[in-house]
Amino acid sequence: MELKGKKVLVVGLGVSGRAAALLCLSQGAQVRATDRSPAPPVAEELAAAGVSLSLGGHRAEDFAWAELIVLSPGVDHRLPEIEAARAAGARVIGELELGWRFTRCPTVMITGTNGKSTVTTLVGDILSQAGFKTLVGGNLGRPVCDMAPESHEADWLVAEVSSFQTDTMDKLRPRVGVVLNITPDHQDRYPDFAAYADSKMSLFSNQADGDVAVFCDDDPEVWSRRTAAPAQVWGYGADGHQSPGGWLEGDELVLDAGSGPLRVKLPAGHLAIGFNRLNCLAACLAALACGADAPAMERAMAAYQVLGHRLALVGQKGGVSFFDDSKGTNVGAVAAALGALDMPVVLLLGGRDKDGRFADLGPLLKKRAARVICFGEAGPKIQAQIKDFAPSETAPDLATAVKAAAGAAAPGQAVLLSPGCASFDAYTGYAQRGEHFQALVREVMHG
């Protein structure tokens, strides 16, 4: 992609927008950047670097000026000013596409509704253990535009990819692509579930015969779409016995790239429970496609630290275990967490709803939920959907919900924050909500 002298407008000035603007500058482009905030944190740095800033709203003249428009992941590509610019001849892409165009090493890209961060991190760890120089980021951590200038010295770039990023793809082609699962999410952004699934699956649309697409055959939506992938499909599941692909046997992962089974020992502990076993399987298959061996996989899994706010044990008191799964921001993630805990659960659901279908949790709630406490902005709406499946109540906020849960839980049970909602009714993000939950649990434990 030639950017020298080109008029580029970057829309959205978070970490991705910053990286995109600086990359375009480095390529000799004329760069403007716009954000609805009047004072985004990166504004001073970008202005000093030579970016022309247009802040406090989007102006039609900026979009009319641009030849290329680069969107940050959080910017809706359907905004009227973007549609008008596209109709007038401007090219519109996302930060991920831009970064990929300037990446000089092969890429592994992981998408799905849940588990992306775990698998992305683990693939990067395995490749590093195997001796490859590896860059890791995307929707997790460093934007691809930030890593691209270093990619000429790397063997692999591993990126987590969200549906908001695949919405603005063009020519992007991962050498290895992974889709973990597709369950309803972001229904406030997509007209229906099919449109959301289409966005996820578009990650594979530019692959070819020499590429690998790793698909979960336990997920009916994913597996039903496998024939649309132009790459070689590697299937995996709990007992799928796919070749090429992988499956679980006891405490071992069995991987088969078509030349016979390779057995990899799962570590004891958190990675060996529930959905993380499938996450490990997906990560090992992706790494196998990149040339990693079994010892590297075992070393990486043994050293892996579970990411924060993803079914993390906070502590125990009086035989009650407290788990922080604040990253569980959709119904599918809640189902995965409930399935992973082999004990009765006092479940905390709530926050800002994204049109989640909480009634879909009914069978699991009947089986696992001792009580459900529905808190925050969406609390009453959630309780209306789940009240027939488990004892339930509402609470105005997380602090009240934790206090009620601690009082309701019996020895041998767990208190689980897996909210199934966004956090923005009360917090800046899921991490702040999880940190507040952990602080509340510490109060309970020391009270």
FENUR-V894403 format. One record per residue. N is the residue number from 1. RES is the residue in three letters. OMEGA is omega in degrees with one decimal (* if undefined). D_CENTER is the distance of its C-alpha to the mean C-alpha in Angstrom with 2 decimals. Layout:
n	res	omega	d_center
N	RES	OMEGA	D_CENTER
N	RES	OMEGA	D_CENTER
This chain:
n	res	omega	d_center
1	MET	-179.3	27.68
2	GLU	-178.7	30.63
3	LEU	-175.9	30.01
4	LYS	179.4	33.31
5	GLY	-175.9	34.99
6	LYS	177.3	32.39
7	LYS	-174.6	31.63
8	VAL	174.2	27.91
9	LEU	175.8	26.34
10	VAL	-176.0	22.96
11	VAL	-178.7	21.54
12	GLY	-172.2	19.49
13	LEU	164.5	20.13
14	GLY	-178.0	17.15
15	VAL	179.9	16.16
16	SER	178.9	15.19
17	GLY	176.3	18.45
18	ARG	-178.0	20.44
19	ALA	-179.9	19.39
20	ALA	-178.9	20.19
21	ALA	-179.0	23.50
22	LEU	177.6	24.60
23	LEU	179.7	23.90
24	CYS	176.2	25.93
25	LEU	-178.0	28.66
26	SER	180.0	28.90
27	GLN	175.2	29.59
28	GLY	179.6	32.42
29	ALA	165.9	30.97
30	GLN	-170.2	32.23
31	VAL	166.1	29.22
32	ARG	176.9	28.91
33	ALA	-178.4	25.96
34	THR	178.0	25.58
35	ASP	179.7	23.75
36	ARG	175.6	24.69
37	SER	177.6	24.95
38	PRO	-177.0	28.45
39	ALA	176.3	27.46
40	PRO	-174.5	23.93
41	PRO	-175.4	23.85
42	VAL	-171.8	23.84
43	ALA	-176.5	26.80
44	GLU	179.6	29.55
45	GLU	-177.4	28.06
46	LEU	177.9	27.52
47	ALA	178.9	30.98
48	ALA	-179.4	32.57
49	ALA	178.6	30.99
50	GLY	177.1	32.51
51	VAL	174.2	29.96
52	SER	-172.9	31.65
53	LEU	176.3	29.87
54	SER	-166.6	30.02
55	LEU	177.9	28.64
56	GLY	179.4	28.84
57	GLY	179.1	28.08
58	HIS	-176.7	27.84
59	ARG	-175.5	31.27
60	ALA	-177.4	32.41
61	GLU	177.2	34.40
62	ASP	-179.8	31.39
63	PHE	178.1	29.78
64	ALA	-179.5	33.24
65	TRP	-167.0	33.74
66	ALA	168.3	30.62
67	GLU	178.2	30.73
68	LEU	177.0	27.02
69	ILE	-179.6	24.34
70	VAL	-175.9	20.97
71	LEU	167.9	18.27
72	SER	-175.0	15.56
73	PRO	-177.0	12.20
74	GLY	-178.3	13.28
75	VAL	-179.3	16.62
76	ASP	-177.5	17.49
77	HIS	-179.9	19.19
78	ARG	179.4	21.68
79	LEU	-175.6	23.39
80	PRO	-178.1	27.15
81	GLU	177.7	27.81
82	ILE	177.8	25.29
83	GLU	-179.8	26.75
84	ALA	179.2	30.22
85	ALA	177.9	29.53
86	ARG	179.7	28.20
87	ALA	-179.4	31.33
88	ALA	174.8	33.47
89	GLY	178.0	32.25
90	ALA	175.6	29.47
91	ARG	-177.7	26.64
92	VAL	176.0	23.13
93	ILE	176.7	20.05
94	GLY	178.2	16.72
95	GLU	179.9	16.12
96	LEU	179.1	14.14
97	GLU	179.5	17.21
98	LEU	-179.0	19.59
99	GLY	179.9	18.22
100	TRP	-179.6	18.25
101	ARG	-178.3	21.85
102	PHE	177.0	22.93
103	THR	-173.1	21.20
104	ARG	173.8	24.03
105	CYS	178.6	22.50
106	PRO	-174.4	20.72
107	THR	168.3	16.95
108	VAL	-178.7	14.41
109	MET	-173.9	11.25
110	ILE	175.3	8.47
111	THR	-175.6	6.85
112	GLY	179.1	6.92
113	THR	-176.0	6.48
114	ASN	175.0	6.11
115	GLY	-174.7	6.47
116	LYS	-175.6	4.37
117	SER	178.8	5.41
118	THR	-176.5	8.62
119	VAL	179.1	9.46
120	THR	180.0	9.00
121	THR	-176.7	11.12
122	LEU	175.8	13.46
123	VAL	178.2	14.16
124	GLY	178.6	15.10
125	ASP	-179.1	17.24
126	ILE	-178.7	18.97
127	LEU	176.3	19.87
128	SER	177.6	21.22
129	GLN	179.7	23.20
130	ALA	176.1	24.55
131	GLY	178.7	25.96
132	PHE	171.3	23.79
133	LYS	-166.4	23.11
134	THR	172.2	19.35
135	LEU	-176.2	17.14
136	VAL	177.6	13.48
137	GLY	-175.1	11.08
138	GLY	176.7	9.68
139	ASN	176.4	6.82
140	LEU	174.4	7.26
141	GLY	-172.1	10.98
142	ARG	174.5	13.52
143	PRO	-179.9	13.40
144	VAL	176.8	14.83
145	CYS	178.4	17.95
146	ASP	-178.3	18.53
147	MET	-173.3	18.42
148	ALA	-179.4	20.42
149	PRO	179.0	23.80
150	GLU	-168.8	23.43
151	SER	179.8	22.38
152	HIS	178.1	26.02
153	GLU	-176.2	26.44
154	ALA	174.9	23.35
155	ASP	-178.1	23.22
156	TRP	167.6	19.53
157	LEU	-177.5	16.55
158	VAL	-174.2	13.16
159	ALA	166.4	10.14
160	GLU	-175.1	6.40
161	VAL	177.2	6.76
162	SER	177.7	5.95
163	SER	177.9	9.00
164	PHE	178.1	10.61
165	GLN	177.8	10.95
166	THR	176.8	12.36
167	ASP	-174.4	14.67
168	THR	173.0	16.52
169	MET	174.3	16.91
170	ASP	-178.0	20.51
171	LYS	-174.1	21.55
172	LEU	-176.7	18.38
173	ARG	176.3	18.83
174	PRO	174.2	16.85
175	ARG	175.2	19.36
176	VAL	177.3	16.99
177	GLY	-178.3	14.17
178	VAL	169.3	12.13
179	VAL	-171.6	10.93
180	LEU	-176.2	10.25
181	ASN	173.6	10.96
182	ILE	175.3	11.43
183	THR	-173.1	12.51
184	PRO	177.2	13.53
185	ASP	176.8	11.31
186	HIS	-179.1	12.11
187	GLN	171.2	15.64
188	ASP	-178.3	16.98
189	ARG	-175.9	15.84
190	TYR	-177.4	16.79
191	PRO	178.9	20.30
192	ASP	-177.5	19.45
193	PHE	-179.2	17.12
194	ALA	179.7	18.58
195	ALA	176.5	17.64
196	TYR	178.4	13.94
197	ALA	177.8	14.24
198	ASP	-180.0	16.34
199	SER	178.3	13.83
200	LYS	-173.7	11.28
201	MET	179.3	14.37
202	SER	175.5	15.78
203	LEU	-173.5	13.89
204	PHE	-168.6	16.82
205	SER	-178.7	19.60
206	ASN	177.8	21.13
207	GLN	-179.3	21.14
208	ALA	-172.8	24.63
209	ASP	-177.2	26.68
210	GLY	-178.1	26.04
211	ASP	-179.8	22.24
212	VAL	174.4	20.24
213	ALA	-177.9	17.70
214	VAL	-174.3	16.33
215	PHE	177.1	16.08
216	CYS	-179.5	15.97
217	ASP	173.1	19.42
218	ASP	-179.6	18.88
219	ASP	-173.8	16.75
220	PRO	-179.7	19.49
221	GLU	179.5	17.58
222	VAL	-172.4	16.06
223	TRP	179.4	19.42
224	SER	-177.5	21.50
225	ARG	-173.1	20.10
226	ARG	-176.7	20.77
227	THR	179.4	24.08
228	ALA	-178.3	22.57
229	ALA	-180.0	21.04
230	PRO	179.0	23.70
231	ALA	171.6	22.63
232	GLN	-177.0	23.69
233	VAL	171.6	21.52
234	TRP	-179.2	20.94
235	GLY	175.8	20.37
236	TYR	178.9	19.33
237	GLY	-176.6	19.69
238	ALA	179.4	21.50
239	ASP	-173.6	24.85
240	GLY	-178.9	24.43
241	HIS	177.7	26.71
242	GLN	174.2	25.42
243	SER	1.5	27.10
244	PRO	-179.7	25.44
245	GLY	-177.9	22.59
246	GLY	-179.1	22.31
247	TRP	-178.6	22.83
248	LEU	171.2	23.54
249	GLU	-178.3	27.08
250	GLY	179.4	27.68
251	ASP	178.9	26.17
252	GLU	167.7	25.70
253	LEU	177.0	23.25
254	VAL	-178.2	25.29
255	LEU	-179.5	24.24
256	ASP	178.5	26.45
257	ALA	179.6	26.15
258	GLY	-178.5	29.40
259	SER	179.8	31.80
260	GLY	-174.1	31.87
261	PRO	174.2	29.73
262	LEU	-176.0	28.22
263	ARG	-178.0	27.78
264	VAL	-177.0	25.34
265	LYS	174.0	25.90
266	LEU	175.2	23.13
267	PRO	172.2	23.55
268	ALA	175.1	24.72
269	GLY	-165.7	22.68
270	HIS	-179.4	19.16
271	LEU	-176.2	17.67
272	ALA	-177.8	20.46
273	ILE	166.9	19.64
274	GLY	-172.7	18.22
275	PHE	-179.7	14.83
276	ASN	175.2	14.41
277	ARG	176.9	17.33
278	LEU	175.7	15.55
279	ASN	177.2	12.58
280	CYS	-179.3	15.50
281	LEU	178.7	17.17
282	ALA	-179.1	14.47
283	ALA	-178.8	14.19
284	CYS	176.9	17.99
285	LEU	178.3	18.57
286	ALA	179.3	16.55
287	ALA	176.3	18.47
288	LEU	178.5	21.64
289	ALA	179.0	21.32
290	CYS	178.3	21.32
291	GLY	178.4	24.43
292	ALA	179.6	23.45
293	ASP	-175.9	25.84
294	ALA	179.2	25.83
295	PRO	177.8	27.08
296	ALA	178.4	24.24
297	MET	-177.8	21.71
298	GLU	178.1	23.74
299	ARG	-178.1	24.08
300	ALA	-179.7	20.40
301	MET	179.7	19.57
302	ALA	-176.8	22.61
303	ALA	-171.9	21.59
304	TYR	174.3	17.89
305	GLN	-179.3	17.15
306	VAL	-178.5	14.61
307	LEU	-176.6	12.05
308	GLY	173.9	13.24
309	HIS	177.1	12.90
310	ARG	-179.0	11.52
311	LEU	-179.0	14.76
312	ALA	176.7	16.84
313	LEU	179.9	20.59
314	VAL	-179.7	22.13
315	GLY	-179.1	25.69
316	GLN	174.3	28.43
317	LYS	177.4	31.60
318	GLY	179.9	34.34
319	GLY	178.2	32.51
320	VAL	178.7	29.46
321	SER	-178.6	26.02
322	PHE	-176.6	23.45
323	PHE	177.4	19.70
324	ASP	175.1	16.98
325	ASP	-176.6	13.76
326	SER	177.5	13.14
327	LYS	179.0	9.32
328	GLY	-171.2	10.33
329	THR	175.8	10.36
330	ASN	-174.4	11.33
331	VAL	178.4	14.17
332	GLY	178.8	12.57
333	ALA	176.8	10.96
334	VAL	179.0	14.48
335	ALA	179.6	16.14
336	ALA	-179.8	14.40
337	ALA	178.0	15.47
338	LEU	179.6	18.90
339	GLY	-176.6	19.35
340	ALA	-177.0	18.71
341	LEU	-176.7	21.35
342	ASP	-179.3	24.82
343	MET	175.1	26.64
344	PRO	-171.4	27.38
345	VAL	163.2	24.91
346	VAL	-168.3	25.51
347	LEU	175.3	22.30
348	LEU	178.3	21.27
349	LEU	174.1	19.64
350	GLY	-176.1	19.49
351	GLY	176.0	18.54
352	ARG	-174.1	18.10
353	ASP	174.2	17.73
354	LYS	-177.9	15.63
355	ASP	178.1	18.26
356	GLY	179.2	16.99
357	ARG	-174.0	19.51
358	PHE	176.0	20.23
359	ALA	177.4	23.34
360	ASP	178.6	21.32
361	LEU	-173.0	20.99
362	GLY	-179.5	24.79
363	PRO	178.8	25.59
364	LEU	178.4	23.28
365	LEU	177.2	24.64
366	LYS	-175.9	28.14
367	LYS	-168.6	27.52
368	ARG	-169.9	25.63
369	ALA	171.2	25.98
370	ALA	178.3	29.10
371	ARG	175.0	28.28
372	VAL	177.6	25.60
373	ILE	-174.1	25.67
374	CYS	-170.7	24.18
375	PHE	172.6	23.86
376	GLY	-174.3	23.39
377	GLU	-175.5	23.53
378	ALA	-173.6	22.34
379	GLY	-179.2	24.32
380	PRO	179.9	27.34
381	LYS	179.5	25.46
382	ILE	-178.8	23.39
383	GLN	179.0	26.61
384	ALA	-179.1	28.39
385	GLN	-171.4	25.99
386	ILE	-171.7	26.03
387	LYS	-179.3	29.52
388	ASP	-174.0	31.14
389	PHE	-178.5	28.93
390	ALA	172.6	29.27
391	PRO	-173.8	31.22
392	SER	174.5	29.43
393	GLU	175.9	30.03
394	THR	176.3	28.58
395	ALA	-175.9	28.26
396	PRO	-176.1	28.12
397	ASP	-175.5	25.58
398	LEU	-179.3	23.60
399	ALA	178.4	26.65
400	THR	-179.6	28.86
401	ALA	179.7	26.41
402	VAL	178.3	26.19
403	LYS	179.1	29.98
404	ALA	-179.1	30.47
405	ALA	179.4	28.13
406	ALA	178.5	29.93
407	GLY	-176.2	33.18
408	ALA	-173.0	32.23
409	ALA	179.2	30.72
410	ALA	176.2	33.24
411	PRO	-177.8	33.50
412	GLY	178.4	31.35
413	GLN	177.8	28.66
414	ALA	166.6	25.26
415	VAL	-173.6	24.03
416	LEU	167.5	20.33
417	LEU	172.1	18.25
418	SER	-158.2	15.44
419	PRO	179.5	15.88
420	GLY	-175.6	14.12
421	CYS	168.8	14.34
422	ALA	-173.6	13.34
423	SER	-163.0	15.40
424	PHE	171.7	17.27
425	ASP	-175.6	20.50
426	ALA	-172.8	21.32
427	TYR	178.1	18.82
428	THR	-179.6	17.23
429	GLY	-177.6	13.74
430	TYR	-178.4	12.33
431	ALA	178.3	13.61
432	GLN	177.1	17.05
433	ARG	178.7	17.18
434	GLY	178.4	16.45
435	GLU	176.7	19.08
436	HIS	177.0	21.48
437	PHE	-179.4	21.09
438	GLN	177.3	21.88
439	ALA	178.0	24.85
440	LEU	178.3	26.09
441	VAL	177.8	25.96
442	ARG	176.7	27.93
443	GLU	178.0	30.47
444	VAL	-175.9	30.82
445	MET	-177.7	31.28
446	HIS	-177.1	33.86
447	GLY	*	35.54
